[in-house]
Amino acid sequence: MKKFGCLGIVLIAVIIAALWGWSKYNGLVTEDEKVNNAWADVQTQYQRRADLIPNLVETVKGYAEHESETLQKVIEARAKATSINVDPNNLTEEALQQYQQAQGELGNALGRLLVSIERYPDLKANQNFLELQSQLEGTENRINNARDKFNTAAKEFNTMVRKFPANIVASLFGFKNKTYFAASETAQEAPKVQF
């Protein structure tokens, strides 16, 4: 009878441990999906910006014919930025850095284009241009918000992965910390505007 009592206690302990592990695993999966969703939002906003750029370039082309070098740099930066794909399940620091660098180059090229437009009062008064410029500004804000949400989701996931005892389940099933968006090295420098 004692043998069955000990076996019952062991069985109950195993069931409790299994339920606990199941609960922790499901929690990690939920947080991982939040990170993946937040990353998809970031990519959506960058894609929105990339989709607006051809319209902006075409609008500017008609007014600023001798700004072709600036326009070409925007087109090249857009092509580079849209060619880099990052898988949220394999979001390494190097891949994210490469993605951020390409997006940063696109942002810099757009900035130079918008500064060069100051020379064209007719263009600045063009309704299509004003609307595109407003949409780009709104998109930049959306990008910042999406990156903030991604970092928040990554922080919550990383905290869960590192906390004891969930870290045991995380290591058993291969859950690893997610990389954060960080400011680029050039973000510390003030932009130079020359006319």
N, C-alpha and C positions, 0 to 999 in steps of 0.2 A: 504493500500500500504506500509505503514511503517512497518507493521507486516511482510510482505514478504521480505522487505529489510533487516530487522534484522535477519530473518530466513536464508536468503541467506548468510549473513556474517558469521553466526554461522556454517552453512553448509560448507562454504569454509574453515573456521578455523578447523573444524573437519577433512576435507579431507587433509589439509596441515599437521595436527598433525599425521594422519594415515600414510601418505606418509613418514613423517620424522621417525616415529616409525618403519615402514617397512624397511627403509634404514638402520637404526641403528641395527635392528635385523639381517638383512642380513650381515652386516659388522661383527657383533659378531659371527655369524655362520661361516663365512669365516675364521676369526682368530682362532676360535676353531678347525676347520678342519686343519689349518696349524699346530697347536699344536699336534693334533692327528697324523698327517703325520710325524712330527718331532719325536714323540715318537716311531712310527713304525720303523723309520730309526735307532733309538738307539737300539731297540730290534733286528733288523736285524744284526747290527754289533756285538752285544753280542752273537747272535746265530751263526754267522760266527766263532767267537772265540771258542765257545763251539764245533762246528763241526770240527775244526782243532785239538782240544786237543786229541781225541782218536788216530789220526795218529801220533801225537808227542809222546804220551805215548808208542805206539807200537814200534816206531823207537828207543826210548830210552831203552825200556825193553831189547832188544837184547844186548845192550852194558853194561848197568848198573844194573846187576842183584841184587846187594846188596843195591840198592836205592829203594827197593820195598815200604818202608814206605813213602818216598817222592812221589812216583808215586801213591800210594793209596790215599794220601791226595789230590792230584790233581783230581783224579777220583771222590772222595767224594765231593769236592768243586764244581766240574762241575755238578754233580747230583743235589746238593742243588741249585746252581744258575739257572739251567734250570727248576727246579720245581716251581719257584716263577713266577707267572704271575701277571702283573699289568695292569688293565684296564685304558686306557687313559682318559675315561670319569669319572672315580672315582679315580683320581691320588692324593691320600692323602699324606700328609707328612710322615705318619707312613709307608704306603705301599712303597713309594719311598725309604725311609730309609732302610727298610728291603731288598728291591731289591738291593740297592747300597751295603749294607753290604755283601750280598751273592756274588755279583760280585767282591767286594773287596777281599773277602776270596779266590775266584778263582784266582784273579790276584796275590795275595801273594803266593799261592801255586805254581802257574806257575813260579813266580820269584825265589822261592826256588829251583824248579826243574832246571831252567836254570843256577842258580849258581852252583848247584851240578854237572852239566854237565862239568864244567871246569876241573874236575878230569879225563875226558875221551877224550884224544886227538884224538883217532880214531873216536869217535862219532862226535867230532867237525869238522872233515874233511869229514864226510859222506854227500854226496850231498842231499839225502832226508832230513836229519836233517837240513842242512843249508837252504834248501828251505822252510821247515816248520817254522823254526825260523824267516826267513825273512817275511813269510806270517803273523805270529803272531805279529811281530813288526808293520807291515803295518795295521793289524787289530786294534791294540791298538791305532794307530793314527786315524783310521776311527772312533773308539769309541769316542775318545776325540772330534773329529769334529762333530759327531752326537749329542753328549751331548751339545756342544756349540750352535748348531743350535736349539736344543730343548729349551735351556734356552732363546735364542733370540725370538723364537716363543712364549714362555710362557710370556716373558716380554711384547711383543707387545699386546698379548691378555689381560694380567693383566692391562696394561695401559689403554686399551680401556674400560675394565670393570669398572675401577675406575674413569674415566674422566666424568665430567658432560657435557652434559646431558645424555650421553649413559649409565651411571650407573643406570638411572631410568629404561631403557629398560632391562638392564642386570638383575636387581633385580626382575623385573616383570616376566621374563622368566627363572629365576634360573641359570643364568650364574655366576660361581664363579671363583675366582682366581685359577690359576694352580700353582702347586708346582715346585720349581726349583731343578735341580741337584746341590748338594753342595759337597764340598770336605769332605771326611770322616775325623773323628777325628784323625785317625792315619796318615793322609797325612802330618801332620806337623812334624812327626818324620822321621829322616833319616833312610833308611833301613840298617839293620846290616848284613854285609856279613862276614861269617866265613868259613874258609876252614879247 
